[in-house]
Protein backbone atom coordinates (compact mmCIF):
# COMPACT_ATOMS: atom_id res chain seq x y z
CA UNK A 1 0.00 0.00 0.00
CA UNK A 2 1.16 3.52 -0.79
CA UNK A 3 3.27 5.10 1.95
CA UNK A 4 4.31 1.80 3.57
CA UNK A 5 7.85 0.54 3.95
CA UNK A 6 6.88 -2.49 1.87
CA UNK A 7 5.85 -0.23 -1.02
CA UNK A 8 9.12 1.72 -0.73
CA UNK A 9 11.08 -1.54 -0.89
CA UNK A 10 9.15 -2.72 -3.96
CA UNK A 11 9.90 0.67 -5.58
CA UNK A 12 13.65 0.07 -5.05
CA UNK A 13 14.30 2.50 -2.20
CA UNK A 14 18.00 2.76 -1.38
CA UNK A 15 17.25 3.78 2.23
CA UNK A 16 14.29 3.33 4.55
CA UNK A 17 13.59 4.73 7.99
CA UNK A 18 12.70 2.13 10.60
CA UNK A 19 12.05 3.10 14.23
CA UNK A 20 13.60 6.51 13.53
CA UNK A 21 16.82 5.06 12.14
CA UNK A 22 17.91 5.35 8.49
CA UNK A 23 18.81 1.95 7.11
CA UNK A 24 20.56 1.21 3.83
CA UNK A 25 18.66 -1.38 1.79
CA UNK A 26 20.99 -4.16 0.72
CA UNK A 27 18.29 -6.74 -0.02
CA UNK A 28 17.15 -7.90 -3.42
CA UNK A 29 13.39 -7.43 -3.55
CA UNK A 30 11.19 -9.65 -5.71
CA UNK A 31 7.47 -9.31 -6.25
CA UNK A 32 5.07 -11.88 -7.58
CA UNK A 33 2.77 -9.89 -9.82
CA UNK A 34 -0.72 -11.20 -10.38
CA UNK A 35 -0.66 -13.23 -7.15
CA UNK A 36 -2.84 -11.74 -4.46
CA UNK A 37 -5.17 -12.77 -1.68
CA UNK A 38 -7.41 -9.87 -2.71
CA UNK A 39 -10.29 -10.25 -5.13
CA UNK A 40 -9.92 -8.52 -8.47
CA UNK A 41 -12.27 -5.86 -9.75
CA UNK A 42 -14.31 -8.33 -11.82
CA UNK A 43 -14.70 -10.72 -8.88
CA UNK A 44 -15.84 -7.85 -6.64
CA UNK A 45 -18.41 -6.69 -9.20
CA UNK A 46 -19.68 -10.25 -9.68
CA UNK A 47 -19.96 -10.66 -5.90
CA UNK A 48 -21.85 -7.38 -5.59
CA UNK A 49 -24.35 -8.03 -8.40
CA UNK A 50 -26.88 -10.18 -6.49
CA UNK A 51 -26.93 -7.59 -3.67
CA UNK A 52 -27.83 -4.67 -5.91
CA UNK A 53 -31.10 -2.94 -5.12
CA UNK A 54 -32.06 0.69 -5.78
CA UNK A 55 -32.03 1.29 -2.01
CA UNK A 56 -28.52 -0.13 -1.54
CA UNK A 57 -25.67 2.16 -0.52
CA UNK A 58 -22.29 0.83 -1.62
CA UNK A 59 -19.45 2.04 0.60
CA UNK A 60 -15.79 1.38 -0.21
CA UNK A 61 -13.59 1.33 2.88
CA UNK A 62 -10.46 -0.56 1.84
CA UNK A 63 -7.75 -0.10 -0.77
CA UNK A 64 -5.70 2.68 -2.24
CA UNK A 65 -7.60 5.80 -3.33
CA UNK A 66 -6.83 5.26 -7.03
CA UNK A 67 -8.15 1.68 -6.92
CA UNK A 68 -11.22 2.77 -4.94
CA UNK A 69 -12.01 5.46 -7.53
CA UNK A 70 -11.66 2.94 -10.39
CA UNK A 71 -13.95 0.44 -8.63
CA UNK A 72 -16.48 3.19 -7.83
CA UNK A 73 -16.57 4.12 -11.55
CA UNK A 74 -17.16 0.48 -12.53
CA UNK A 75 -19.96 0.16 -9.96
CA UNK A 76 -21.57 3.28 -11.44
CA UNK A 77 -21.20 2.00 -15.02
CA UNK A 78 -22.48 -1.51 -14.32
CA UNK A 79 -25.18 -0.86 -11.71
CA UNK A 80 -25.95 2.85 -12.08
CA UNK A 81 -25.11 3.39 -8.39
CA UNK A 82 -22.82 5.96 -6.80
CA UNK A 83 -20.34 4.19 -4.52
CA UNK A 84 -19.29 6.22 -1.48
CA UNK A 85 -15.62 6.29 -0.54
CA UNK A 86 -15.04 7.08 3.12
CA UNK A 87 -12.23 9.36 4.23
CA UNK A 88 -9.70 8.37 6.87
CA UNK A 89 -11.49 8.09 10.25
CA UNK A 90 -14.86 8.94 8.75
CA UNK A 91 -17.74 6.99 10.25
CA UNK A 92 -21.09 6.20 8.72
CA UNK A 93 -24.02 5.24 10.93
CA UNK A 94 -26.65 3.03 9.30
CA UNK A 95 -30.24 2.21 10.20
CA UNK A 96 -31.20 -0.72 8.02
CA UNK A 97 -30.36 0.41 4.51
CA UNK A 98 -30.50 4.12 5.37
CA UNK A 99 -27.48 6.26 6.17
CA UNK A 100 -28.43 7.95 9.44
CA UNK A 101 -25.35 10.16 9.73
CA UNK A 102 -21.73 10.58 8.76
CA UNK A 103 -19.05 11.85 11.12
CA UNK A 104 -15.49 12.89 10.33
CA UNK A 105 -13.07 12.80 13.22
CA UNK A 106 -10.84 15.62 12.00
CA UNK A 107 -8.94 16.04 15.27
CA UNK A 108 -8.15 12.33 15.43
CA UNK A 109 -7.37 12.06 11.73
CA UNK A 110 -5.00 15.00 11.86
CA UNK A 111 -3.65 15.02 15.40
CA UNK A 112 -1.93 18.07 16.79
CA UNK A 113 1.83 17.84 17.15
CA UNK A 114 2.99 17.88 20.75
CA UNK A 115 5.68 20.51 20.18
CA UNK A 116 6.42 21.11 23.88
CA UNK A 117 7.12 17.42 24.42
CA UNK A 118 9.24 17.04 21.28
CA UNK A 119 11.32 20.16 21.81
CA UNK A 120 11.73 19.29 25.50
CA UNK A 121 13.09 15.86 24.56
CA UNK A 122 15.52 17.37 22.07
CA UNK A 123 16.73 19.85 24.70
CA UNK A 124 17.06 17.09 27.32
CA UNK A 125 19.08 14.88 25.00
CA UNK A 126 21.24 17.81 23.87
CA UNK A 127 22.10 18.49 27.51
CA UNK A 128 23.02 14.81 27.94
CA UNK A 129 25.27 15.16 24.89
CA UNK A 130 26.96 18.26 26.32
CA UNK A 131 27.48 16.51 29.66
CA UNK A 132 29.20 13.58 27.98
CA UNK A 133 31.24 15.45 25.34
CA UNK A 134 33.93 16.37 27.88
CA UNK A 135 34.90 12.67 28.05
CA UNK A 136 35.22 12.30 24.28
CA UNK A 137 38.96 12.98 24.10
CA UNK A 138 39.62 9.94 26.31
CA UNK A 139 38.05 7.64 23.70
CA UNK A 140 40.03 5.93 20.93
CA UNK A 141 40.32 7.80 17.62
CA UNK A 142 38.00 5.37 15.77
CA UNK A 143 35.23 5.89 18.35
CA UNK A 144 35.65 9.67 18.14
CA UNK A 145 35.41 9.53 14.35
CA UNK A 146 32.21 7.45 14.53
CA UNK A 147 30.71 9.95 16.99
CA UNK A 148 31.75 12.83 14.73
CA UNK A 149 30.05 11.14 11.76
CA UNK A 150 26.86 10.72 13.81
CA UNK A 151 26.95 14.37 14.89
CA UNK A 152 27.44 15.49 11.27
CA UNK A 153 24.43 13.42 10.26
CA UNK A 154 22.38 14.95 13.07
CA UNK A 155 23.49 18.45 11.99
CA UNK A 156 22.44 17.66 8.40
CA UNK A 157 18.94 16.55 9.50
CA UNK A 158 18.57 19.55 11.82
CA UNK A 159 19.50 21.89 8.95
CA UNK A 160 16.99 20.13 6.70
CA UNK A 161 14.29 20.45 9.37
CA UNK A 162 14.99 24.16 9.79
CA UNK A 163 14.81 24.66 6.01
CA UNK A 164 11.36 23.04 5.96
CA UNK A 165 10.13 25.35 8.70
MODELLER restraints for C-alpha pairs under 7 A, 6 or more apart:
rsr = mdl.restraints
at = mdl.atoms
rsr.add(forms.Gaussian(group=physical.xy_distance, feature=features.Distance(at['CA:1:A'], at['CA:7:A']), mean=5.95, stdev=0.5))
rsr.add(forms.Gaussian(group=physical.xy_distance, feature=features.Distance(at['CA:1:A'], at['CA:64:A']), mean=6.68, stdev=0.5))
rsr.add(forms.Gaussian(group=physical.xy_distance, feature=features.Distance(at['CA:9:A'], at['CA:29:A']), mean=6.87, stdev=0.5))
rsr.add(forms.Gaussian(group=physical.xy_distance, feature=features.Distance(at['CA:10:A'], at['CA:29:A']), mean=6.35, stdev=0.5))
rsr.add(forms.Gaussian(group=physical.xy_distance, feature=features.Distance(at['CA:14:A'], at['CA:24:A']), mean=6.00, stdev=0.5))
rsr.add(forms.Gaussian(group=physical.xy_distance, feature=features.Distance(at['CA:14:A'], at['CA:25:A']), mean=5.25, stdev=0.5))
rsr.add(forms.Gaussian(group=physical.xy_distance, feature=features.Distance(at['CA:15:A'], at['CA:22:A']), mean=6.49, stdev=0.5))
rsr.add(forms.Gaussian(group=physical.xy_distance, feature=features.Distance(at['CA:15:A'], at['CA:23:A']), mean=5.44, stdev=0.5))
rsr.add(forms.Gaussian(group=physical.xy_distance, feature=features.Distance(at['CA:15:A'], at['CA:24:A']), mean=4.49, stdev=0.5))
rsr.add(forms.Gaussian(group=physical.xy_distance, feature=features.Distance(at['CA:15:A'], at['CA:25:A']), mean=5.37, stdev=0.5))
rsr.add(forms.Gaussian(group=physical.xy_distance, feature=features.Distance(at['CA:16:A'], at['CA:22:A']), mean=5.72, stdev=0.5))
rsr.add(forms.Gaussian(group=physical.xy_distance, feature=features.Distance(at['CA:16:A'], at['CA:23:A']), mean=5.38, stdev=0.5))
rsr.add(forms.Gaussian(group=physical.xy_distance, feature=features.Distance(at['CA:16:A'], at['CA:24:A']), mean=6.66, stdev=0.5))
rsr.add(forms.Gaussian(group=physical.xy_distance, feature=features.Distance(at['CA:17:A'], at['CA:23:A']), mean=5.98, stdev=0.5))
rsr.add(forms.Gaussian(group=physical.xy_distance, feature=features.Distance(at['CA:41:A'], at['CA:71:A']), mean=6.61, stdev=0.5))
rsr.add(forms.Gaussian(group=physical.xy_distance, feature=features.Distance(at['CA:55:A'], at['CA:97:A']), mean=6.78, stdev=0.5))
rsr.add(forms.Gaussian(group=physical.xy_distance, feature=features.Distance(at['CA:56:A'], at['CA:97:A']), mean=6.35, stdev=0.5))
rsr.add(forms.Gaussian(group=physical.xy_distance, feature=features.Distance(at['CA:57:A'], at['CA:83:A']), mean=6.96, stdev=0.5))
rsr.add(forms.Gaussian(group=physical.xy_distance, feature=features.Distance(at['CA:58:A'], at['CA:83:A']), mean=4.84, stdev=0.5))
rsr.add(forms.Gaussian(group=physical.xy_distance, feature=features.Distance(at['CA:58:A'], at['CA:84:A']), mean=6.16, stdev=0.5))
rsr.add(forms.Gaussian(group=physical.xy_distance, feature=features.Distance(at['CA:59:A'], at['CA:83:A']), mean=5.63, stdev=0.5))
rsr.add(forms.Gaussian(group=physical.xy_distance, feature=features.Distance(at['CA:59:A'], at['CA:84:A']), mean=4.67, stdev=0.5))
rsr.add(forms.Gaussian(group=physical.xy_distance, feature=features.Distance(at['CA:59:A'], at['CA:85:A']), mean=5.84, stdev=0.5))
rsr.add(forms.Gaussian(group=physical.xy_distance, feature=features.Distance(at['CA:60:A'], at['CA:68:A']), mean=6.72, stdev=0.5))
rsr.add(forms.Gaussian(group=physical.xy_distance, feature=features.Distance(at['CA:60:A'], at['CA:83:A']), mean=6.87, stdev=0.5))
rsr.add(forms.Gaussian(group=physical.xy_distance, feature=features.Distance(at['CA:60:A'], at['CA:84:A']), mean=6.10, stdev=0.5))
rsr.add(forms.Gaussian(group=physical.xy_distance, feature=features.Distance(at['CA:60:A'], at['CA:85:A']), mean=4.93, stdev=0.5))
rsr.add(forms.Gaussian(group=physical.xy_distance, feature=features.Distance(at['CA:60:A'], at['CA:86:A']), mean=6.65, stdev=0.5))
rsr.add(forms.Gaussian(group=physical.xy_distance, feature=features.Distance(at['CA:61:A'], at['CA:85:A']), mean=6.36, stdev=0.5))
rsr.add(forms.Gaussian(group=physical.xy_distance, feature=features.Distance(at['CA:61:A'], at['CA:86:A']), mean=5.94, stdev=0.5))
rsr.add(forms.Gaussian(group=physical.xy_distance, feature=features.Distance(at['CA:72:A'], at['CA:82:A']), mean=7.00, stdev=0.5))
rsr.add(forms.Gaussian(group=physical.xy_distance, feature=features.Distance(at['CA:72:A'], at['CA:83:A']), mean=5.18, stdev=0.5))
rsr.add(forms.Gaussian(group=physical.xy_distance, feature=features.Distance(at['CA:75:A'], at['CA:81:A']), mean=6.27, stdev=0.5))
rsr.add(forms.Gaussian(group=physical.xy_distance, feature=features.Distance(at['CA:75:A'], at['CA:83:A']), mean=6.77, stdev=0.5))
rsr.add(forms.Gaussian(group=physical.xy_distance, feature=features.Distance(at['CA:76:A'], at['CA:82:A']), mean=5.50, stdev=0.5))
rsr.add(forms.Gaussian(group=physical.xy_distance, feature=features.Distance(at['CA:88:A'], at['CA:109:A']), mean=6.53, stdev=0.5))
rsr.add(forms.Gaussian(group=physical.xy_distance, feature=features.Distance(at['CA:89:A'], at['CA:104:A']), mean=6.25, stdev=0.5))
rsr.add(forms.Gaussian(group=physical.xy_distance, feature=features.Distance(at['CA:89:A'], at['CA:105:A']), mean=5.79, stdev=0.5))
rsr.add(forms.Gaussian(group=physical.xy_distance, feature=features.Distance(at['CA:89:A'], at['CA:109:A']), mean=5.91, stdev=0.5))
rsr.add(forms.Gaussian(group=physical.xy_distance, feature=features.Distance(at['CA:90:A'], at['CA:103:A']), mean=5.63, stdev=0.5))
rsr.add(forms.Gaussian(group=physical.xy_distance, feature=features.Distance(at['CA:90:A'], at['CA:104:A']), mean=4.31, stdev=0.5))
rsr.add(forms.Gaussian(group=physical.xy_distance, feature=features.Distance(at['CA:90:A'], at['CA:105:A']), mean=6.18, stdev=0.5))
rsr.add(forms.Gaussian(group=physical.xy_distance, feature=features.Distance(at['CA:91:A'], at['CA:102:A']), mean=5.57, stdev=0.5))
rsr.add(forms.Gaussian(group=physical.xy_distance, feature=features.Distance(at['CA:91:A'], at['CA:103:A']), mean=5.11, stdev=0.5))
rsr.add(forms.Gaussian(group=physical.xy_distance, feature=features.Distance(at['CA:91:A'], at['CA:104:A']), mean=6.32, stdev=0.5))
rsr.add(forms.Gaussian(group=physical.xy_distance, feature=features.Distance(at['CA:92:A'], at['CA:99:A']), mean=6.89, stdev=0.5))
rsr.add(forms.Gaussian(group=physical.xy_distance, feature=features.Distance(at['CA:92:A'], at['CA:101:A']), mean=5.91, stdev=0.5))
rsr.add(forms.Gaussian(group=physical.xy_distance, feature=features.Distance(at['CA:92:A'], at['CA:102:A']), mean=4.44, stdev=0.5))
rsr.add(forms.Gaussian(group=physical.xy_distance, feature=features.Distance(at['CA:92:A'], at['CA:103:A']), mean=6.47, stdev=0.5))
rsr.add(forms.Gaussian(group=physical.xy_distance, feature=features.Distance(at['CA:93:A'], at['CA:99:A']), mean=5.97, stdev=0.5))
rsr.add(forms.Gaussian(group=physical.xy_distance, feature=features.Distance(at['CA:93:A'], at['CA:100:A']), mean=5.39, stdev=0.5))
rsr.add(forms.Gaussian(group=physical.xy_distance, feature=features.Distance(at['CA:93:A'], at['CA:101:A']), mean=5.24, stdev=0.5))
rsr.add(forms.Gaussian(group=physical.xy_distance, feature=features.Distance(at['CA:93:A'], at['CA:102:A']), mean=6.21, stdev=0.5))
rsr.add(forms.Gaussian(group=physical.xy_distance, feature=features.Distance(at['CA:94:A'], at['CA:100:A']), mean=5.24, stdev=0.5))
rsr.add(forms.Gaussian(group=physical.xy_distance, feature=features.Distance(at['CA:136:A'], at['CA:144:A']), mean=6.70, stdev=0.5))
